[in-house]
Amino acid sequence: MIPARYAATRFPAKLMQLLKDKTVIRHTYDNTLATGLFDEVMVVTDSEIIFNEITQHGGKAKMSVRTHESGSDRIAEAVADMEVDIIVNVQGDEPFVQKDPLQKLLETFNDESVQVASLMQVLYDEKFIKDPNYVKVVVDKNMNSLLFSRRVIPYPRDKEVAITYYEHIGVYAFRKQALMNFTSWPMTALEAAEKVECLRYLENGVPLKMVVTKYMGVEIDTPEDLERAAKLL
């Protein structure tokens, strides 16, 4: 499921921006479909413009009935009456999505204790480590998430300690009941402050199993990201 909101706060209409020969949202949809991992791939949107962009090019899309605060809430509405086991949430602004990371994400569910999983990649550039548009995550020894933040975490008080910084990539996978639980919980204080939806899981005692992936390209959050994505493409 690919949640796709038209009126993004930081970069309105970003999903309809052209990247070479087609829009950002079509790159995301086509690359997700091309992995061959899923029984069904669908865009879930509040926008007739995005709905038409996908369906007119042969893709599947569904209009949201209600207004939603997060992509997970939007997906939960769409799958509430579906018979599904695992739901993968690929954010609409992930035009470089690849098969290998998604396959590794799905494999985490061979462990029945895993309820929610997500991706992360190593951040090397200090500029991006300090950039609040890049959500950072710290994990325990079992690769379970401890905290997500737009600030620099962990804070390098001791400059001599070697720290690996991870960027959280906006790709999630859930068991259906975990997702439905998420939507039944009210927004939490950390989630509201940071505007990072997965903090709601942590504040309700549900860790995310994190999977390290190699470079996943550029998430489109700003006009500058679109320029970087065009060069990468």
Secondary structure, DSSP 4 states (H G I P E B T S, - for coil): -EEE-SS-SSSTTGGGSEETTEEHHHHHHHHHHHT---S---EEES-HHHHHHHHTTT--EEE-SS--SSHHHHHHHHHTTS--SEEEEE-TT-TT--HHHHHHHHHGGGSTT--EEEEEEEE--HHHHH-TTS-EEEE-TTSBEEEEESS-SS--SSTTS---EEEEEEEEEEEHHHHHHHHHSPPPHHHHHHT-TTHHHHHTT-PPEEEE-S------SSHHHHHHHHHH-
